[in-house]
């Protein structure tokens, strides 16, 4: 049997995605209307597509999304997003996706991508490929009347309300500024104004002294006078920004009955205001992350300490080896070493970089062998954090 992997030009990718991706991830039949589907895919600027062929027939596909930039512990790194991974049922369980992923890892390496993130159909599958789950962003639902007291607060704001497409450029500028302060936040490296046309929503910019202090990307839906306000982005720069956005929502209490807010991982929905008593639900599925090129993280801002690790990464063999990690002034220095203090898999290393698992778990999960003293060193070098991916793809 002849098998090979090919990079696709856009029309080939659309043809293959239309069946394989739709069959795997949407209710079928029927398949989506082809022309509309094709237009949506063409709006993805910079995306690359790869297919696995079996006897010259495409049986599996994956997409390397438009290049992304991700904030990791205050520094920006190139990130490879992976999406639309699907295999024809007749060709599943043959290891084709693993081979596709290995192909993409090497492509990422050649393009100097330090890390990769994806939204998995099954976490256990991608964990075998070196990924670890990140915290899941949440949405909260509550009654708008809970915000009525905010209208009596003595605060002065100004607002600008635009369609999502009209405000996209200013929205992206705000996101870029917000990213600089948000661990784990990833944004597309290429602006996507054409894709913005497909998102029918309002963009609210809350301002004080002509500076944007909060942004909300939202829609109004359901029946007249009992509408639902659903905000896909509820982002603010400071306390004033938070209350400016809540004040805007409170102005709708005679129009809107239910409020649904999508929140960053570090926002406690139950503490947004008094007595809102929200219901919580996860947004989509938890994202997953993995380090692609460990050496690219040289210079990462971390805590002080020194430790040598034997790193094991069977899927990205260039990471495998004995490395000394040191930081005297809060800056990571990675050099080759002769002897390891402990062993880590790529999962353990990734967990440290993103700050989402305590080193004490590594022995139980099979992610490494640090003893209690070494765990404390790793804990001090890589303090816990809550990453917020933001980008959806």
C-alpha positions, 0 to 999 in steps of 0.5 A, spaced: 500 500 500 502 506 498 502 512 503 504 519 503 503 526 506 502 532 502 501 539 503 494 542 499 493 548 495 486 551 498 481 548 493 484 541 494 483 543 502 476 545 501 474 539 497 477 534 502 475 538 508 468 539 506 467 531 507 472 529 512 471 535 517 464 535 516 463 528 517 467 528 523 465 534 527 458 536 524 451 533 524 450 529 517 447 528 512 446 533 508 453 536 508 454 543 509 452 547 502 459 547 499 459 554 496 458 557 503 463 552 506 468 554 501 468 561 502 468 560 510 475 556 509 478 561 504 477 567 509 482 563 513 488 567 511 495 564 512 492 557 514 496 551 511 493 544 510 496 537 510 493 530 507 495 523 508 494 519 502 492 512 501 493 509 494 492 516 492 486 517 495 486 522 501 483 519 507 486 524 513 487 531 514 489 536 518 490 544 518 495 548 521 492 554 523 494 561 521 500 563 525 499 565 532 503 569 537 502 566 544 504 570 551 507 565 555 509 568 562 509 575 559 513 573 553 510 572 546 512 566 542 510 563 535 505 558 536 502 553 532 495 551 532 492 545 529 485 544 527 480 540 523 484 533 524 479 528 521 480 521 518 475 517 514 472 511 518 475 506 513 482 508 515 482 510 522 486 506 527 492 505 522 496 511 526 495 516 520 494 522 524 500 520 529 504 520 522 500 527 520 502 530 527 509 528 526 510 531 520 506 538 522 511 538 528 517 538 524 514 543 520 513 547 526 520 546 528 522 549 521 518 555 522 521 556 529 514 555 533 516 554 540 509 551 542 502 548 539 495 548 542 489 545 539 482 543 541 481 536 542 476 531 540 479 526 546 484 529 551 487 522 552 488 521 544 492 527 544 496 526 551 499 520 547 502 526 542 505 530 548 499 535 549 496 536 556 489 539 558 489 547 560 484 550 564 477 550 561 474 557 560 467 558 563 461 562 561 456 564 567 448 565 566 444 570 571 438 574 571 440 581 569 436 584 575 441 582 579 445 588 576 440 593 577 444 597 583 450 598 579 446 603 575 446 607 582 454 607 582 457 614 581 461 613 576 462 616 569 463 612 563 463 613 555 461 608 550 462 606 543 457 601 540 459 598 533 458 592 529 463 587 530 466 588 522 466 596 523 469 595 530 474 589 528 480 593 527 480 597 534 478 590 537 484 587 535 488 593 537 485 592 544 486 584 544 493 585 542 494 590 548 490 585 553 495 579 550 501 583 553 498 582 560 495 575 559 499 569 560 497 563 555 493 568 551 494 567 543 492 571 537 492 570 530 499 573 527 495 575 521 489 580 521 482 576 519 478 582 517 474 578 512 472 572 517 470 578 521 464 579 516 461 572 518 461 574 525 454 578 526 455 581 533 455 588 537 462 591 539 462 595 545 468 599 547 467 602 554 472 608 555 474 613 560 478 619 559 478 617 551 482 610 553 478 604 552 478 600 559 473 594 557 470 591 551 464 586 550 463 582 543 455 580 544 449 579 541 442 580 543 437 574 542 430 570 544 424 574 544 422 581 545 423 584 552 425 577 555 432 577 551 438 574 552 445 578 552 450 573 550 457 576 551 463 572 547 468 577 550 468 580 556 474 583 557 477 589 561 483 593 563 481 595 570 476 595 575 473 601 572 472 597 566 469 591 569 464 596 572 463 600 565 461 593 562 456 591 568 453 598 567 452 597 560 448 590 561 444 593 567 442 599 562 438 593 559 434 590 565 427 592 562 429 589 555 434 583 557 432 577 562 438 573 562 445 574 561 451 569 559 458 572 559 464 568 557 469 569 562 477 568 562 479 563 566 482 567 572 475 571 573 471 568 578 464 569 576 460 568 582 464 575 585 463 579 579 457 582 583 453 581 589 447 576 589 448 574 581 448 567 583 450 564 576 450 558 573 457 555 570 458 551 564 464 550 560 466 553 553 467 548 548 472 543 550 478 545 554 484 546 550 491 542 550 498 545 549 505 542 548 512 545 547 514 544 540 521 546 541 524 547 548 530 551 546 526 556 543 524 558 551 531 560 552 530 567 556 523 565 558 521 569 565 521 565 571 523 564 578 530 563 580 533 556 581 537 551 578 536 544 576 538 539 571 533 534 567 533 528 563 527 530 558 524 525 554 519 527 548 519 521 543 514 525 538 519 531 537 526 527 538 530 534 538 527 536 545 530 529 548 536 530 552 539 532 558 538 539 560 540 544 565 535 549 567 537 555 571 535 562 572 539 567 577 535 573 575 528 571 573 530 569 566 531 562 564 537 559 561 537 552 557 544 549 556 546 541 555 548 537 561 552 531 563 548 529 569 540 529 570 537 531 577 530 528 575 527 525 569 521 529 565 517 527 559 514 533 555 508 533 559 511 535 565 515 540 562 509 543 558 505 543 565 511 547 568 511 552 562 504 553 562 503 553 570 497 548 570 500 542 574 504 542 581 510 537 580 507 533 586 503 530 580 508 528 575 510 521 579 503 519 579 501 521 572 508 518 569 510 525 567 517 525 571 521 523 577 522 529 581 523 528 589 520 532 594 526 537 594 526 537 586 519 538 586 520 545 590 525 547 586 521 546 580 515 549 583 519 556 585 522 556 578 515 555 575 510 558 579 503 556 578 499 560 573 492 560 569 493 560 562 487 563 557 488 561 550 482 566 547 483 564 540 478 559 537 480 555 531 
